Each structure stands twice: as C-alpha cells, then as structure tokens.
Amino acid sequence: MNAPAKTSPIPDWLATLLWTAVAFVVFDQALDRAFPMPADPAVPPGRVASYLDAGRSVEAKLRRMLGEDDTHAAPVTLSGWVDPVRWPADRPLEPGRRSLTVFGPSFALAIGDTLASSNPEWQFRARGGPAAPVSHVFALWRVDRRRVHSDAAVLGILASSLRGVNAASGATWMFESPYPYSYPRWRAEGDSVVGDWPSLACSDSMRAALASPGRWSAYGRELARTDAWYRPSLFHASWLDHSVAFRLLRKAWAQRENRLMTAKLHDRHGFLPGAEGVRTAQALAVQFTREVRADGGVPVVLLIEDRGYDDHLERALGASLRAAGVPLPVHTHDRAAG
Amino acid sequence: MSFVSLVFLAFIGIFYPLYRLLPHRGQNHLLLAGSLLFYGWWDWRFLFLLIGTSTLDWFVGLKLGEIADDARRKRWLVASLTANLTVLGFFKYFNFFADSFAHVLSLAGLHASWTTLHIVLPIGISFYTFQSMSYTIDVYRRHLKPGKDYFEFLTFVSFFPQLVAGPIERAVTLLPRVQSPRRVTWDGFTRGMYLILLGLVKKAAISDGVAGSVDAIYNRAGAVSGADVTVATWLFAIQIYGDFAGYSDIARGLAKLLGFDLITNFDQPYFAVNPSDFWRRWHISLSTWLRDYLYVPLGGNRGSTAMTYRNLMLTMGLGGLWHGAAWNYILWGIYQGGILCAHRLWTGGRKAASHAATWLHQLRFAITVLLFFQVTCYGWLLFRARSFSQIATYTAALFTAPGPLTVPLPTLPAVIGTVVLLALEVLQWRARDVHFYRAWPSPVRGALYAGLLLLVCMGLGNTSTQFIYFQF
C-alpha cells in the first residue's frame, strides 16, 4: 500500500474533517429549523420549505396532510377514497336530464364538466382523485355502480398515471407529493379482473392506522404484498426525517427508483407492449365497457395524453381497445392536433 | 458508468481500497481491468473499438521506434492517422454526411434512396481517439519513445477517470506516470477529494439544476422573446460549464486519488476578456491539442496574415465539427474562428495586460468580462440550437421581441450553487491561486466542505441527466 507521506499534516486534516462534520450538522439543522413546513396542512408551504421537505418519508407527509380529522386535513386528502362513507351527496337527477358520471383524474373531471355544461340534457357527476391511475378509477366505478345508475359513464385514463397501475396507493408511486388514497392492484383473470381491496379505504381508517404502530406495520406488510412501488426506506418515518441532508438523499433515491420503475413501462418511444400498466389498463377498459353496458349505460373511454407523452397512450391502447369493442370516440392528442 | 451514479460509487468503493493495497504492477493491471469494466458498462461492444484502435497505435508506435527512414516513418504515421480518423469518421459522421448529401441532392430534385445506417456512437470516441493519435504523432516527432509494454499503453488510453470526456491527455505526460510507481500523498488525496466535491457541485447542483430552464426555452415549439433567449442562453452557458468543468474536476480529483496529475481543463473561462483568452481557459486540453497537432502544422501564424486567418478558421471549424455531427457545431466553430480572426485584426496579435491593480482598471476589466461573456453566449446559442431555423428565429428575437420573460426558475441548488461557485472563482481570481482555500483556518475550510457537501445532496435530487460531453 502506498503509505501517506511522513510529512502529512494529519492533525490538520483530522481537524478539518471534524470541523466539516460539525459544520455539516449545524447547516443541516439550521436549514431544518429555518424552513419548516406550516403546521396547518391547508396552508401552502414556501418554495424552499417545499423543496427541502420533498424527501421526507411518506408516513411523515401523510401524518401532516391528514391532521387530526377531516376538518384539519389538507383538502386534497379528502378525495379519492374508495370507501364512499365521506363521498359528497349526489344531487338528485333532475327530470328530463340524464346522468353522466366521469371516473378519472382531475383532467377527466374537467373534460366531463365541460362536456356537461355544453350539453344541458346531461347532469354531471364526478368520481376520482388527483392523478388517479385507471386501476383506482376502476375501483371507484365498482363502488359507485352499486349505489347509483349512470346513463353514461366515462373512464378517463391519463398517460402519466399509467405508472400507478401496479401500485396500491397514491402514496407510494408519487413519493414527493403523495396522496393517501389506496386502491386495488387489479389483474386479469379469465374474462374478468380481480384485485385485493385495501384495508385502509378512508381517511379515518388511515388516521387510526397512523396512530397504531401495529396497524401501521400491518399496512406496510399489505403494501409490500400488493404494491410494486412500495419501498420501506421511502415509506416509513424515522428520526432521520429531521435531517435535511438525509431527506435530500432520500429524494434522490426516490427519483432513481421512479426512473427504474418507469423504465419498465415507458421509454422515449412510448409505452412498452406487455408492460403490466398497459395490460391492466387494457383489461380494465374492456371490463368497464362490459359492466357499463350490462347496467344499461353508455360507456366511453377517454385516453388523455398529458404533456410529454405525445400520442403514446393512443398507440399503446387505441387499436386493441377499438378491436375489443371499447368506444373511444375521441382522444386528446387528436383534439390538440386539430 | 457515469460518475454520478450508485454503480460508480460501488465500483470505486471496491476498486480504490484494492488499488491502494497493490504494488505498482498490480495497480496497473487493476487500473486496466477497472477502466475496461468502466467503459464496457455502457456497452461491451464499444470495447472492441477502444482496444482495436489502441492496439493499432501501439503497434505503429513500435514501428516508428524501429524505423530510421523518414519516408517510411511518415507512411506508418499516415496509416495510423487514416485508420483512426476513418473509425472516428465512420462512427461519428457517416450518418450526418450521408443525410446532408441526400438533402443537397433533394434540393436539386434528385432522390437518394439508400438506407441510413443506425450507427451507435461509442461514448467518448473523440476523446480517446485524439489521445491515442497524439501518441503516434509524438513518437513520430521523436518527442516520445514508444512504449514497449502493450498493457501499459492500453492503460494510458483507457485510463477511466478521463476516458469518456477528457481531459485529453498527452502520452508524453500520462504514459510515464503509468510506467513509474506512483505515490499518493495526503495532500494529493485531500486536493483530489476537494476537486471531486467541487465537480459534483458543478454537475449535480448547478448544471442539472439549470437544465430544465434551458430546455423549456430551447425545446419550445412556440414563439420566444428576446428576454427568454438571452436568459436561457446565459443559463446554458452555466449549464455547459457546470457539466463539462464538473466532469473534468471529478476526473482530475479521481486521478489525484490514484496518484496521477491530469491537465487543468478549465481555468475560469468566463473571466476571459477576448476570444484568444477564452480559448486559453476553455477546454484547454482540446484547444492545445488543436494548436499543437493542427494549427501549428498548418503553419500557425508563421505565414502571411491571410494564411494565419485561414489556419484559425480551419482549426476552429474542425474543432466545432469535433464536438458533434451537426451543422450548428460547425457554425459554432466558424463563429469562434471568426471572432478569433476579428480579435487578431483588432489587436494585431498583441496580448492584453491582465490583473491591473487600480480600481479603474478593475472596473474596466469587469465590464470587458461582462461584455465578452455576451459574445461567448451568442456562440452558445449556435451550439445549443437544434436547427438553422431556430438559430435564425432566436437571433431575430434578440433584436425584435424584447419581452416578456417566461424562463422557469432554475432549481434551488442551482441558484445557490452558482452564487457559491462565482464567489469561489472570484476569490481564486483575487488570490491568483487555485488552492487559495487551503490557507484558510480549518473551521472555515470545514464550513466550505460542509456547504459543498450539502449542495451535492441537494443537487442529487435534481432529475439526473447525462454529461453533455459524453456525446462528443
């Protein structure tokens, strides 16, 4: 081994190393205290606080977002739950009007709203959640069809949310801005689709689990079984959440995991044929169409290409869904093109 | 594998302790194996090209050492250069020239129907080809004795810290370091670590952090304002400097940890006051390579004024082409040649005095630096643009569409990192010493290192992009 030179200033080197460690801890904790997240989850954080907090564990973020109860929770956490216990009450169907229910992410809900406002015979309802993947949306349909008949039902599939199809919670595949809602990870079996319903299906049950280490561990085990995006190191809180540097490194790790997971579904040329997200989305769209028709309604499947996806969703799903008899009247890429 | 990756961290974590344990010959064998693994990690097929061209140049070097007859020696040199440039030309430029030729024919109403080959560009081919070529040229010129040991030569060409993005080392400096035992001192170790840290800040915090803002304008399909073009181009100047100088710093730092000293590739280039000054500071290993192996053999400034300008234009045009198979790189090279000629015409080739002492001179210097930065940035516009029409549109926007400014803000680490880097460069400038920080008391140095480390942590959360210069 090459020995260090005998004249090496080891004491100075050691002193510098120690000072580096001390300064690092001081800077780290100073930043943590200088840019805290607002205690009230309804108050939006500043840019710096938000940046430094992005790598906090999912568990810690959920605790803050959910608050003590729904009145103290961030508004965004109130939507998307598959348990209808807190769903807003539906307006009774007005005479002479027909019901149009849109199931999808906020993009789809906005499109449905516009459609309904320009067609007065339709009364619009919406079921969805922020950035909801099609598996989540399909779960909402399954719950909703038991409660309300829709004359027309729209299933919105968002290109960027296809990644979440093999997840079981909006908290795992959207690490930096997680949503607490959970949903089944569906798989095709024969002519139908099956999935395990999540044990935490409303905000109250999530809060109860967060308050009980045993239930929270059980939820972790459930996610480990059902959610391809679940990573314990990203999900569970620890004392390291108090370190800005650790949070930044965890954010970098989460981004790496995100890239690796996304690479299994999508590359710059489009969605990969045979990927779980593509196969499941196709099975769910076909099943949705079948069930809406069985209920006497008119099914519509809406493919929404958000920015950066070109016409990838149409190329991945369009032809096969049309061949399977799924009505795809229009696709956002065509609308944007002309 | 990229320096900014977990796989590289694992690689160096295993490689370095082993390297430090081994004697000199063992170190060289490990270095060669590690370098080939490092390079082959991208695509193992690239290794054939690297080993093939290196083997040829090593063999030609031996022949040049054996033969006394100048004419025969020249033939061997020409054979080596032809082979190297053919390989480089084929892999890097074939599709470009084929497409350009087909386009010219189509303008004349002719349709060229050949299949464009989908040639994968081996990473770093321009760097190691130039490095290998410099060896045969130096042996031919009798500046260097040929290396007898094939594996030592291959270790020199494939030396992993600088293999894929430079600095382009000369055999005359690097090969003897491979051949003789190396000593890693604490001083070298700490300097190396500082360079790595600084390089990571430049790459991860700064370059990756401004990339999104630059792309938002340069990849925009719609209209842009002059303010957008100006700010996005300033940011691109920061991005490309952070990316390339960051890589060079990491490469030099790693080399120091291994007991090697690589050439300083960037010497505060944005403090340049004229194009000649800029090229003494920017990508120094390439500019000196082009000077020694192209500009001087062409005649340099030894002939008439017209010949000097021709040589400058030719050298910079080819330097532009070296960067990539696209017309905008050639245009950038021509622009650099043009401003070098204009500067030479203006000054008559005299060098300006630097580091003036009075505040008036310093103010004048600062203004000159700022003004020349704008000239450099217009070059970056040519470099970054994706087509001639974009160059024309963006150039027009600079003069005809002043506002509004819609460039998205760079990330937080990019903003902080740029301020910190600028402060460090100003301090270095004032101290006229690269190692100015080593005179600081250890608590202050500790605070500097801790701050840089924290910036790296912040930067790693930027969506990672490849080093820009890998494509060259």
Interface residues (C-beta under 8 A of the other chain):
Chain A: M1 N2 P4 A5 S8 P9 I10 D12 W13 A15 T16 L17 L18 W19 T20 A21 V22 A23 F24 V26 F27 D28 L31 R47 V48 Y51 A54 G55 V244 A245 L248 L249 K251 A252 Q255 R256 R259
Chain B: L6 R20 L21 R182 R183 V184 T185 W186 D187 F189 T190 G259 T411 L412 S442 P443 R445 G446 A447 Y449 A450 G451 L453 L454 C457 M458 L460 G461 T463 S464
